[in-house]
Amino acid sequence: MAFFIGRDREARRAYGFDEVALVPGAITINPEDCDAATKIGGNTLKVPIIASAMDGVVDVKFAIEMSKLGGLAVLNSEGVQTRYENPEEILQAIVNSGPDEATSLLQKVYKEPIKEELVAKRIKQIKKAGGKAAISAIPKRAERFAEIALAAGADFFFIQSTVTSTTHESSNYASVDFAKICKKMKKKLPIIIGNCVTYSAALSLMEAGVDGVLVGIGPGAACTTRGVLGMGVPQVTATVDCAAARDFYMKKTGRYVSIITDGGMVTSGDICKAFASGADSVMIGSGLAKAVEAPGKGFHWGMAMPDRYLPRGTRVKVGTTATLKEIMLGPANVDDGTQNLLGALKVAMGSLGAHNLKELQLVEIIIAPDIKSEGKVYQKAQKLGMGK
């Protein structure tokens, strides 16, 4: 439904995680009987959670551990892991820098050239340890890096930019042909591309041959895109719209393309709402940056923060709260929905009567902007639980 925001100017209402709630149905299920597994490009993930390709979240060791737990971690092929043979000192300098110098330091650190041999090396290190290897690149390096990833034995290849479209115009350089890359890697290496937030953009990416679409522009904890550029769509609406494109494309072609909600999820409840909105998996950053194993040591920064011309991210302190296993699989030692993410998802599925994620995508969603504050006067006053 559109509303007039001024004379002859309409605007559509969009919704974020805090504005909606999920409605239990007629049956409940033992959470242990609920299946939260998902597939991307034919590859199964037992846990439908993907760690974002950010230097403060994912390194080789983190990717290996994430794989062991059933999820997936994406390594940034253009971060410190591929610019420096030994990135630990660089990461420590970033962590130790003050708020006023963090951006300029990152801009300096990321001037070091990317080394293609390190891209291959990191993938091989993950694979040698038995992990699933996923790597991310920006569009202009996608074709070359996809070849490196395939040769090194990667399991997934992500192409990411702030806003991605299949039709890009420029008078200075040739646009990237996503369809060409997908065709070349067909049945060899699953290609996931993003980010987008609309039905039409998602559908065009699917028609180009992608195996997954990343949904979300600016919702991340460390991202400042919405403030710097003034654009974005709240994640519930964005996910619903892109999932509708997936369903249409499936009916039209018989090929299923995964929708991955990327960013904006603070709690396990947000993750549940993302799946109910139509996601097949979710990508999170700040929630996993809190893990003991995260290379950022409790700090998290956006992928666009080091941009030398227009930084669109900031470094935030999220703290170190638990091991990755506790955050992913529990047991939780806090009551705020930031730990045992899989356990919370399965309990929600059971309470909502969803045996699997496809059924969770069909549950009733209501508009409920006061759902988190209703009856929580004492929690709010004491800054406990949902009142923090």
N, C-alpha and C positions, 0 to 999 in steps of 0.2 A: 504494500500500500504506500502510495506517495503522498506527501504533504506539501503544501505551498509554504515556502520559507520567505517569500517576497513576491512582488508582482510578477506573475507569469513565470515564476521559477519554482519548479518542483524538486523535491529531494526524497529519496526512498529511506525509510527507517531501517537501520541495521542493528544487530544485537551482538553483544559480547558475552563471555562466560558468566559474568556476575549478574546478568539480566534475565537468565533463564534457569529453569529447573526441570528435572526429569520426573515423570509420573509412573509409579509402580502400576503394574497391570493386574491381571486376574490370577496369576500363578507366581509362586516363588520357587527357587531352585537352590539346592545345596551348592555353594560356591565352588566346591571341589569338583562338581560335575560340569562346570562351565569351562568352555574352551576359548581362550583368548588368543590363540595362534592366528597369524596372518600370512599372506603370501604377497611377494613383490617380484614380478617378473619370473614367476615359477619357483622362486626360492622361499622357503618357509622360515618364519621367525616365530619361535615359541612364545616370545614376549614381544608385543607389538610396539616397542618403544625404541626410538632411534636417538642416539646422542648427536647433537648438532656439531657441525664441522667448525669448531672454534678452538683456537689455540689454548684457551684457559680450561677447556673441557677434555679434549681428546689428544692423546699421544699414542704411541705404539702399545705401551703397557695397558693403558685404559681400554683401547680397542680390543685387546686380547681378553681382558677380564669381562668386558661387556658381552662378548661373544659367548664366553663360558656360561654366562647367566641367561642366555637365550635371546638377548637383544642384538642391537647393531650400533656401532659407533663409526661415524664418518670422519676421516682425517682430512684436514685442510691441505690440499696439495700446494697451496701458495702461502703457507704460514711458516712459522719458525722451524717446524720439523723438516721442511724441505729446503730451507735457506741456510741452515746451519747443521754441520755434522754432529755437533754436541750442543743442543739448544737449551740445556739445563741452566747455564749461566745467564743466558738471555732472558729466560722466563723468570729467574730470580730477580733480575734487574727490573723487570716490568712490575713484579709483585712489590718490590721495595720502593718504587717511585712514588712521589707524592701526587695528589689529585691534580695539581696544576701542571705537572710535567709529564703525566702519563701519555697524553695524546701525542705530544711532540716526540717523546721517546719511541713510541710505537711507529710513528712515521719514519724515524731514523732507522729503527731496527728492520723495517720491511723494505728498505731500499736495497738491502743485500739481495743479489740475484737468486732466483730459484734455480736449483740444480736438478736437472732431470734424473741424474743417477740416484739422487736421494729419494725422489718420488718412487722409483722402482724399488729401492732398498727398503723403504718403510713398508710397502705392500708385502714384500717377501718376508720381512720380519714378522708381520702379523700372521701370514699364512704358515710360516714355519712353526709357529707356536700353536697352530690348530684353530686360529680365529678366522672369522669372516672379515674380509678386507673390503672396505668401502672408501672411496676417495672422492673429493669434491674439487671442481675447478670452475673458473668463470668462463663465460661463453667464448671469448677470444682465444683461450688456450684449450678449449674442450676437445677439438679434433685431434690435436697432437697428444694431449695427456690421456685421452681415451685409448689410444694405441699403446702408450706406455703401460697403462693400467691393465689392459688385456694381456700384453706380453708378460707382465709380472705376476699374473694369476689372480687379479682382483675379482671379487664377487659382485660388486655394484659400482656404478659410476654416476656421480651426481654432478649436474651442471646448474650452478646457482648464480643469481644476480638479484639485486633489489627488486627489480621488475623485469619479468621475462615475457617475451612475445615471439611468435614465429615470424612476424613481419617487423623488421627493424630497418629504419631508413637512416642513412648517413652519407654525407658528401665527402667524407674523409677516409672511409675504409669500407671494405666489403662486409656485409652482414653474415652472421653465422648461419649455416644451413643445417638446422636441427634434423630435418628429415634425412639428409645425407648421412649424418652421424648415426642416427638410429638404424637406418637401413644397413649400414656397414657393420654395425655391432649386433644385428638381429640374431637372436639365439646364441650369441657368444658372450655378451655382457649386458645385463639389464641397465637401461638408461633412465635416470630419474631427473626431471627438469623442473625448475621453479626460480623465482616464486611468482605466483599470480593469485588473484582473488575474485575473478569473475568467471561466469559460465562460458562466455565466448573465448576468453584466453585459454581456459583449461581445455575446452573442446579442440581448439586449434593445435594445442600441444599433443593431444591424444591422436589427432589425425596425422601428426608428423611421425608418430610411431613410438612415443615414449612408453615406458613400462610403469612409471609413477609420476605424479604431479605434486609438487610442493605448494602448499597453500598458506599464505600469510605475508603481509607487507607491513613491517614495522611493529609487530606486537611484542617482540622479544624484550627481556628485562634490560639488556644492555644497548638496545637499538634506539636511536634518536631520529630515525627517518620521518616519523609522523610529525615531529616538531620542526625538523629542518626543512622538509619538503611539503608538509601539510597534507600528506596523502595516506590512504590505508582504508581498510574495511574491517570492522570487528570480526573476530574469528568464527563465531557461530554462523553468521550470515555468509561469510566467505566460504566456509566449509560446506554449508548446505547447497550453495549455488554451484560450486565445483563438483560436488557429489552428484548433483542433478545432471551435469554434463557427462559424468562417468556413466550413469545409468542409461542416458540417451545413446551414448556411444556404444555401450554394450548391446543394447537392443538393435542398433543399426548394423554392427559388425560382428558381434559374437565374441569380441575381445575385451577382456576386463583390464582396466587400468587403475592402479591403486591411487587413492587420495591420501596424502600425508599432511596432516595439519601441523604446521611448523611455527612454534612460538606462541607466547601468550598464556601458557598454562602454568599456573603457580602451584596448584594443589592437585591431588589425585581426583578430586571432584571435577576440576576443569578438564582433566584427561577423559573422564567418563562422558562429559558433555560433548567433547570433541568427537568421540566415537558415535554418540547418539545423533550428532549432526551429520554424520555420513563418512567420517574418516575410517580408513582401513589400518592406519598406524599413525603415530604421533612422533614429532621430533621436538626434543626439549634440550635446553642448554643450561640455564641457571640452576635448575633443580638437580642436575647431575654435577655441576661445578662445585657443589657442596661435598662431594665425595672425597674421602681421604686420598683416593687414587688419582684425582684430577690434577693435571699439571699446573693449574693456576693457583693451587694452594689456597683456595677460598676466594679467589678473584676471578672475575668473568668479564670479557670484553667482546664487543661486536665485531663481525667480520669487516664492516665498512669503517671501523674506527681509524685504521692507519692510512686511509685515503689521503694523499698529499694535497689535494685541492679542496675537498669538501667532506671532512669526517662526519659520519652519520652513525656514531656509536660512542659509548663511554665505558669506562672501566668501573664496574660496581663490585663491592665487597659483599659476598653472599655467605662467607664463613665456611668452615669445615665442620659438618655436623654428624657424619656417619660414614661407614664404609659403603662402597657401591652396592654390595650385596644387600645391605640393610635398606638402602634407598629403593632398590629395585624389588627385592623379594622379602624384606623384613627379617626379623621382627622389628617393628617400629618402636622407637624410644621417645617419640614426641607425639602430640595429639593434633598437629596442625595439617595433616594430610600431605606432608612432604616426604614421607618414608613408607616403605612397603607399597609401592605404586601398583604392582601387579595384584597384590592381595586386595587392595581397595577396589581395583577394577573388577575383580571376580566377585567380591561381595556385592558390588553395585549390580553386576549382571544377574546374580542370583536374586536379588531383591526386586529387580525389574522384570524378571522372568525371561531373561535372554540366555539361551544355551550357548550362543556364539556371537561373534562381532556383527555378523550380518543381521541377526535378530536384534542386537542392541541398536543398530542403525534405524530400527523401525519403532522404537518406543516413543511414547507421547512426550512432547516438549511444550512447556508452558512459559509464558512471559511472566517473570517473577522477580523484579528488581530488588525486592525487600527480603528475598528468601534467606540470605545469609545473616541478616540482622534481626529477623523476627524472633522475639523471645530471648534474645541474647544480651539483655541489659547487664547482667552481672559479669558475663565474660568480657564485654566491652569496657565496663568500668574498671575491672581488674586486669585488663589486657592479657586475658588467658584464652586458649583455644581459638575460636573464631573471632575473638575480640582483639587479637593482636594487630 
